Amino acid sequence: MNKAILVGGLAVILGASYGLGVVVTGNKVNEQYQRYVEVLTENYHGVAKVTSTANASFLSSSNALSLEFFDLPEPVMLWAGGNTFNFNISFKHGFLYSDSVVSIAKGDFLKKLKSYQVNADVEPIVITSEYRYDLSAGSILVNGNVVSDAFKVKVEQGDIEIGSSQGPFTVAAKSIMFDWVAKPSKFVNKDLTVDFGRLTLSQTAEVVKGDILTAKLAQSSLASISIDSIAVQGLKARIDIDKLLLDFKQNLKNDRVLLDIIYSASSLKIDDSNTPIKLDKPEIQLGFNLDTAALLGFVKSLKETQHANQNQGPSPETLIPLLSQITQKGVSFNINKLAVSVSGETLVADANLTMAPFSIEEVMLDMQGVSAKADLAVTLKVPKQFLEAFPGMDPQEMGFFVGMGYLVDAGENYSLNLVANKGKVKLNGEIVPFF
């Protein structure tokens, strides 16, 4: 066989394989993009009209995405130049991969943002992504990055500086991951200065069945928001918060949603020259146990109510029956930990409440009947030296609460123990008669 024919034939085969890979990738990416549009349309139902146009070719596609909001506040419309926000989304296809760029389309909104930018020569916000098609799994893996410029804004209330940011993300068939970091920001006016340190947001979510984009609730989700520091100066005082952290964890177990939330900081300093104080490691850990179907029904009903009320928050009259959807399936609420230290002395407390099914209306009409459905346990320990660390605090004043039976003098500590079960309440071992 002629070598030239062999080489030429191999080149044709390789070229055809490459072209097929490009076509397959382009088709799959276009399918994925349409799914994104469908998810956006569902999420913004009743809030905004989502439209999209596409101009696809063999090696690329150019899409336009538009969000037309129905009931934007007039000040926002005046600021943004209208109620419609347009985006350009471009794709360039290769062999089993595609690169994407999302940016704000030209218009009044883009002009407004650029007028506040620190560096107006770059896009104010841009999202770059790489789509990878897995032939064996028949799925697409998306790796991308969100980048925003720094902004300086002057408003009537003061001057705002927003730090630049970036956030890599990954979207797979059953999971999503996002890490976002923003540089320090600041707010200043004639009376007050607030400095925010670096802000970090990390989130992961995963589903066992179905698709992460269309799932109503993830099987497991973790989120963490941290701010390196917050410094407030003015109003005759200075407040410093070091390493503020919010952790959120959600899991599905059988037919229940388990939520764990932790608020914490390394330290909190308050200095008003009269009573300076430093709190070390303040922390509160909260836990919720809710019925999954009831929670999803509440969220759906809440959205429908907001849409019916032109995106306004629900009134108490409509919110009460919505909340009853959840409470009628039984709820649990825990303060797994409440702690704060001063001068090496630590106050600690916890509380656990389990409620049998009840409605919010019952709370208002038959509080005694509802209390019979409660199983409650609360403990508190306050070191006496903890109280002495507060300027102007006289620990002897606690004697009143000890005398009334609210607290127990346990030597170096004051303590409290509250237990409620089937309508009977005991405070520090004694039955409370008015329940």
C-alpha positions as CSV (number, residue, x, y, z in Angstrom):
1,M,0.0,0.0,0.0
2,N,1.3,3.4,-0.9
3,K,2.6,5.2,2.2
4,A,1.1,8.5,1.0
5,I,-2.4,6.9,0.7
6,L,-1.9,5.3,4.2
7,V,-0.9,8.7,5.8
8,G,-3.6,10.5,3.9
9,G,-6.3,8.0,5.0
10,L,-5.1,8.2,8.6
11,A,-5.3,12.0,8.4
12,V,-8.9,11.8,7.1
13,I,-9.8,9.3,10.0
14,L,-8.2,11.5,12.6
15,G,-9.8,14.6,11.1
16,A,-13.2,13.0,11.0
17,S,-12.8,11.8,14.6
18,Y,-11.8,15.3,15.7
19,G,-14.8,16.8,13.8
20,L,-17.1,14.3,15.4
21,G,-15.7,15.1,18.8
22,V,-16.3,18.8,18.2
23,V,-19.9,18.2,17.0
24,V,-20.7,15.9,19.9
25,T,-19.3,18.5,22.3
26,G,-21.2,21.4,20.7
27,N,-24.5,19.5,20.8
28,K,-24.0,18.5,24.4
29,V,-23.0,22.0,25.5
30,N,-26.0,23.5,23.7
31,E,-28.2,21.0,25.5
32,Q,-26.7,21.9,28.8
33,Y,-27.1,25.6,28.1
34,Q,-30.8,25.1,27.3
35,R,-31.1,23.3,30.6
36,Y,-29.6,26.3,32.4
37,V,-32.1,28.5,30.7
38,E,-35.0,26.2,31.8
39,V,-33.7,26.2,35.4
40,L,-33.5,30.0,35.4
41,T,-37.0,30.3,33.9
42,E,-38.4,28.1,36.7
43,N,-36.5,29.9,39.4
44,Y,-37.6,33.4,38.2
45,H,-41.2,32.4,37.5
46,G,-43.4,35.3,38.4
47,V,-40.4,37.5,39.1
48,A,-38.8,37.9,35.7
49,K,-39.2,36.9,32.1
50,V,-36.2,34.9,30.8
51,T,-35.5,34.8,27.1
52,S,-32.5,33.4,25.2
53,T,-31.4,33.4,21.6
54,A,-28.6,31.3,20.0
55,N,-26.5,31.6,16.9
56,A,-24.7,28.3,16.6
57,S,-22.0,27.1,14.2
58,F,-19.7,24.1,13.9
59,L,-16.9,25.6,16.1
60,S,-18.8,28.1,18.2
61,S,-22.0,29.6,19.3
62,S,-23.1,33.1,20.4
63,N,-26.0,33.3,22.8
64,A,-27.9,36.2,24.3
65,L,-29.7,35.9,27.7
66,S,-32.2,38.5,29.0
67,L,-33.8,38.9,32.4
68,E,-36.8,41.2,32.3
69,F,-38.0,41.9,35.9
70,F,-41.7,42.6,36.5
71,D,-41.7,44.6,39.7
72,L,-38.3,46.3,40.3
73,P,-38.4,49.2,42.7
74,E,-38.4,52.5,40.8
75,P,-35.0,53.7,42.4
76,V,-33.4,50.5,41.1
77,M,-34.9,50.9,37.6
78,L,-33.7,54.5,37.5
79,W,-30.2,53.5,38.6
80,A,-29.9,50.6,36.2
81,G,-31.6,52.3,33.3
82,G,-34.5,50.0,33.1
83,N,-35.9,46.6,34.3
84,T,-34.1,44.4,31.7
85,F,-30.6,43.0,32.2
86,N,-28.8,41.5,29.1
87,F,-25.9,39.1,29.0
88,N,-23.6,37.8,26.2
89,I,-22.7,34.1,26.4
90,S,-20.2,32.8,23.8
91,F,-18.9,29.2,23.3
92,K,-15.8,28.0,21.3
93,H,-15.8,24.2,20.7
94,G,-12.9,21.9,20.6
95,F,-12.4,18.1,20.7
96,L,-14.7,17.0,23.6
97,Y,-14.4,20.4,25.3
98,S,-15.8,23.9,25.0
99,D,-14.8,27.3,26.4
100,S,-17.4,29.7,27.5
101,V,-17.4,33.4,28.4
102,V,-20.4,35.2,30.1
103,S,-20.4,39.0,30.2
104,I,-22.8,41.9,30.6
105,A,-24.1,43.1,27.3
106,K,-23.7,46.7,26.2
107,G,-26.3,49.0,27.6
108,D,-27.2,51.4,30.3
109,F,-26.6,48.9,33.1
110,L,-23.0,48.2,31.8
111,K,-22.3,51.9,31.6
112,K,-23.5,52.4,35.1
113,L,-21.3,49.7,36.5
114,K,-18.2,50.9,34.6
115,S,-18.8,54.4,36.0
116,Y,-18.1,52.9,39.5
117,Q,-15.2,50.6,38.5
118,V,-11.7,51.1,39.8
119,N,-10.4,49.8,36.4
120,A,-13.0,50.6,33.7
121,D,-10.8,49.0,31.0
122,V,-11.8,45.5,32.1
123,E,-15.2,43.8,32.3
124,P,-16.9,44.6,35.6
125,I,-18.1,41.0,36.0
126,V,-17.2,38.0,33.8
127,I,-17.6,34.3,34.1
128,T,-15.3,31.9,32.2
129,S,-16.0,28.2,32.0
130,E,-14.6,25.1,30.4
131,Y,-17.1,22.3,29.5
132,R,-15.6,18.8,29.3
133,Y,-17.6,16.0,27.8
134,D,-17.2,12.5,29.2
135,L,-18.0,10.0,26.4
136,S,-18.2,7.0,28.7
137,A,-20.5,8.7,31.3
138,G,-22.4,10.7,28.8
139,S,-22.1,13.8,31.0
140,I,-20.5,17.2,31.1
141,L,-18.2,18.6,33.7
142,V,-18.0,22.3,34.0
143,N,-15.0,24.1,35.6
144,G,-15.2,27.9,35.7
145,N,-14.3,31.1,37.5
146,V,-16.3,34.2,38.4
147,V,-14.3,37.5,38.4
148,S,-15.4,40.9,39.4
149,D,-13.6,44.2,39.5
150,A,-13.3,46.6,42.5
151,F,-15.9,49.4,42.8
152,K,-16.1,52.8,44.4
153,V,-19.6,54.2,45.0
154,K,-20.7,57.5,46.5
155,V,-24.2,57.6,48.0
156,E,-26.0,59.9,50.2
157,Q,-25.2,57.8,53.3
158,G,-21.5,57.8,52.6
159,D,-18.7,56.3,50.4
160,I,-18.5,52.6,49.7
161,E,-15.5,50.7,48.5
162,I,-16.1,47.1,47.3
163,G,-13.0,44.9,46.8
164,S,-12.4,42.8,43.7
165,S,-13.2,39.2,43.8
166,Q,-12.9,35.8,42.1
167,G,-14.5,32.4,42.6
168,P,-13.7,29.1,41.0
169,F,-16.6,26.7,40.6
170,T,-17.3,23.1,39.4
171,V,-20.6,21.8,38.2
172,A,-21.1,18.0,37.7
173,A,-24.2,16.0,37.1
174,K,-24.8,15.4,40.8
175,S,-22.7,18.0,42.6
176,I,-21.6,21.6,42.7
177,M,-18.7,23.4,44.3
178,F,-18.0,27.1,44.6
179,D,-15.2,29.0,46.3
180,W,-15.3,32.8,46.3
181,V,-12.9,35.3,47.8
182,A,-13.4,39.1,47.9
183,K,-10.7,41.6,48.9
184,P,-11.3,44.1,51.8
185,S,-14.1,46.6,51.5
186,K,-15.0,49.8,53.4
187,F,-17.8,52.2,54.2
188,V,-17.1,55.8,55.4
189,N,-19.2,58.8,56.3
190,K,-18.7,61.8,58.6
191,D,-19.7,59.8,61.7
192,L,-18.7,56.2,61.0
193,T,-16.0,54.1,59.4
194,V,-16.5,50.4,58.8
195,D,-13.6,48.2,57.5
196,F,-14.4,44.7,56.3
197,G,-11.5,42.3,55.8
198,R,-11.2,39.6,53.2
199,L,-14.5,37.7,52.7
200,T,-14.6,34.0,51.8
201,L,-17.5,31.9,50.7
202,S,-17.3,28.2,50.1
203,Q,-20.1,25.9,49.2
204,T,-20.6,22.3,48.1
205,A,-23.9,20.4,47.4
206,E,-24.6,16.9,46.2
207,V,-27.5,14.8,45.3
208,V,-27.7,11.0,45.2
209,K,-30.5,10.7,42.7
210,G,-31.5,13.1,39.9
211,D,-29.6,16.2,38.8
212,I,-28.1,18.9,40.9
213,L,-29.5,21.6,38.7
214,T,-33.1,20.5,39.0
215,A,-33.1,19.0,42.5
216,K,-35.5,20.7,45.0
217,L,-33.2,19.9,47.9
218,A,-29.6,18.6,48.0
219,Q,-28.9,15.3,49.8
220,S,-26.0,17.1,51.5
221,S,-24.8,20.7,51.5
222,L,-22.0,22.5,53.2
223,A,-21.5,26.3,53.2
224,S,-19.1,28.5,55.0
225,I,-18.9,32.3,55.1
226,S,-16.0,34.0,56.8
227,I,-14.7,37.6,57.2
228,D,-11.2,38.0,58.4
229,S,-12.1,41.1,60.4
230,I,-14.7,43.9,60.9
231,A,-13.6,47.2,62.5
232,V,-16.2,49.9,63.4
233,Q,-15.0,53.3,64.4
234,G,-17.2,56.2,65.4
235,L,-20.3,56.9,67.5
236,K,-17.9,57.3,70.5
237,A,-16.8,53.7,70.4
238,R,-14.7,51.2,68.5
239,I,-15.8,47.6,67.8
240,D,-13.4,44.9,66.5
241,I,-14.5,41.5,65.4
242,D,-11.8,39.0,64.5
243,K,-12.4,36.0,62.2
244,L,-16.2,36.0,62.0
245,L,-17.5,32.7,60.7
246,L,-20.9,31.2,59.6
247,D,-21.0,27.5,58.9
248,F,-24.1,25.8,57.5
249,K,-24.6,22.1,57.1
250,Q,-27.7,20.3,55.6
251,N,-28.4,16.6,55.3
252,L,-31.4,14.5,54.4
253,K,-32.1,11.5,56.6
254,N,-35.1,9.3,55.9
255,D,-38.0,11.9,55.6
256,R,-36.3,14.6,57.7
257,V,-34.1,17.6,56.9
258,L,-31.3,18.1,59.4
259,L,-29.8,21.6,59.5
260,D,-26.8,22.7,61.6
261,I,-25.7,26.3,61.8
262,I,-22.7,27.7,63.6
263,Y,-22.0,31.4,64.3
264,S,-18.5,32.0,65.8
265,A,-15.7,34.5,66.0
266,S,-12.2,34.5,67.4
267,S,-12.8,37.6,69.5
268,L,-15.1,40.6,69.9
269,K,-13.7,43.8,71.4
270,I,-15.8,46.8,72.4
271,D,-14.0,49.9,73.6
272,D,-16.0,53.0,74.5
273,S,-13.4,54.3,76.9
274,N,-15.7,53.7,79.9
275,T,-16.3,50.0,79.8
276,P,-13.8,48.3,77.5
277,I,-14.5,44.6,77.1
278,K,-13.1,41.7,75.1
279,L,-15.1,38.5,74.5
280,D,-13.1,35.5,73.4
281,K,-14.4,32.7,71.1
282,P,-18.1,33.6,71.1
283,E,-20.0,30.7,69.5
284,I,-23.5,29.5,69.1
285,Q,-24.4,26.2,67.4
286,L,-28.0,25.7,66.3
287,G,-29.7,22.6,65.0
288,F,-33.1,22.0,63.3
289,N,-34.9,18.8,62.4
290,L,-37.8,19.3,60.0
291,D,-40.1,17.2,57.8
292,T,-38.7,17.2,54.2
293,A,-42.0,17.2,52.3
294,A,-43.4,19.9,54.7
295,L,-40.4,22.1,54.2
296,L,-40.5,21.8,50.4
297,G,-44.2,22.6,50.5
298,F,-43.6,25.6,52.6
299,V,-41.0,27.0,50.2
300,K,-43.3,26.3,47.2
301,S,-46.3,28.0,48.9
302,L,-44.1,30.9,50.0
303,K,-43.0,31.5,46.4
304,E,-46.6,31.3,45.1
305,T,-47.7,33.8,47.7
306,Q,-44.9,36.2,46.8
307,H,-45.8,36.0,43.2
308,A,-49.5,36.6,43.9
309,N,-48.5,39.6,46.0
310,Q,-46.3,41.1,43.3
311,N,-43.1,39.8,44.9
312,Q,-43.9,41.4,48.3
313,G,-43.3,39.5,51.5
314,P,-46.3,37.6,52.9
315,S,-48.5,39.1,55.6
316,P,-48.8,37.5,59.0
317,E,-52.2,36.3,58.1
318,T,-50.8,34.3,55.2
319,L,-47.5,33.3,56.8
320,I,-49.1,31.6,59.9
321,P,-50.8,28.8,57.9
322,L,-47.7,28.4,55.8
323,L,-45.5,27.8,58.9
324,S,-48.1,25.4,60.2
325,Q,-47.3,23.2,57.2
326,I,-44.0,22.5,58.9
327,T,-45.0,22.5,62.6
328,Q,-47.9,20.0,61.9
329,K,-45.2,17.4,61.0
330,G,-43.3,17.9,64.3
331,V,-40.1,19.9,64.7
332,S,-36.9,19.9,66.8
333,F,-34.7,22.8,67.7
334,N,-31.4,22.6,69.5
335,I,-28.9,25.1,70.8
336,N,-26.2,22.5,70.8
337,K,-23.7,25.0,72.2
338,L,-23.7,28.6,73.4
339,A,-20.3,29.7,74.7
340,V,-18.3,32.9,75.3
341,S,-15.1,33.5,77.3
342,V,-13.8,36.5,79.2
343,S,-10.4,36.5,80.9
344,G,-10.2,32.8,80.7
345,E,-13.6,32.1,82.2
346,T,-16.3,30.6,79.9
347,L,-20.1,30.8,80.0
348,V,-21.7,27.7,78.5
349,A,-25.3,26.8,77.8
350,D,-27.4,24.4,75.6
351,A,-31.0,23.7,74.9
352,N,-33.0,20.9,73.2
353,L,-36.6,21.3,72.2
354,T,-38.7,18.6,70.5
355,M,-42.3,19.5,69.6
356,A,-45.0,17.0,68.7
357,P,-47.1,18.1,65.7
358,F,-48.9,21.4,66.3
359,S,-50.2,24.4,64.4
360,I,-49.2,28.0,64.9
361,E,-52.8,28.9,65.6
362,E,-52.7,26.6,68.6
363,V,-49.9,28.6,70.1
364,M,-52.1,31.7,70.2
365,L,-55.3,29.9,71.3
366,D,-54.2,27.1,73.6
367,M,-50.7,27.7,74.9
368,Q,-51.1,25.2,77.7
369,G,-52.1,22.6,75.3
370,V,-49.1,23.3,73.1
371,S,-46.8,23.2,76.1
372,A,-47.9,19.6,76.7
373,K,-46.5,18.7,73.3
374,A,-43.1,20.1,74.2
375,D,-40.0,18.2,75.4
376,L,-37.5,20.8,76.6
377,A,-34.1,20.7,78.4
378,V,-32.0,23.7,79.1
379,T,-28.7,24.0,81.0
380,L,-26.6,27.1,81.8
381,K,-23.3,27.5,83.7
382,V,-21.9,31.0,84.5
383,P,-18.6,31.2,86.4
384,K,-18.6,33.9,89.0
385,Q,-15.2,35.2,87.8
386,F,-16.8,35.6,84.3
387,L,-19.2,38.1,85.8
388,E,-16.4,39.9,87.7
389,A,-14.7,40.5,84.4
390,F,-17.5,42.9,83.4
391,P,-16.9,46.5,84.6
392,G,-19.6,47.6,86.9
393,M,-21.0,44.1,87.4
394,D,-21.5,43.1,91.0
395,P,-21.8,39.3,91.3
396,Q,-23.7,39.8,94.6
397,E,-26.6,41.1,92.5
398,M,-27.0,37.5,91.3
399,G,-28.2,36.6,94.8
400,F,-31.7,37.9,93.9
401,F,-32.0,35.3,91.1
402,V,-30.6,32.6,93.5
403,G,-33.2,33.6,96.1
404,M,-36.0,33.4,93.6
405,G,-34.9,29.9,92.5
406,Y,-33.9,30.9,88.9
407,L,-30.2,30.2,89.5
408,V,-28.3,27.8,91.8
409,D,-25.2,28.9,93.6
410,A,-22.8,26.0,92.9
411,G,-19.7,27.4,94.5
412,E,-17.5,28.8,91.7
413,N,-20.5,28.9,89.2
414,Y,-24.1,29.8,88.9
415,S,-26.1,27.2,87.2
416,L,-29.6,26.7,85.7
417,N,-31.4,23.5,84.7
418,L,-34.9,23.7,83.1
419,V,-36.8,20.6,82.1
420,A,-40.3,20.4,80.5
421,N,-42.1,17.2,79.6
422,K,-45.8,16.6,78.9
423,G,-46.9,20.0,80.3
424,K,-44.8,19.6,83.5
425,V,-41.9,22.0,84.1
426,K,-39.1,21.7,86.6
427,L,-36.7,24.6,87.2
428,N,-33.6,23.4,89.1
429,G,-35.4,20.4,90.3
430,E,-38.5,22.2,91.5
431,I,-41.9,22.1,89.8
432,V,-42.9,25.4,88.4
433,P,-46.6,25.8,89.5
434,F,-47.8,28.3,86.9
435,F,-47.5,25.9,84.0
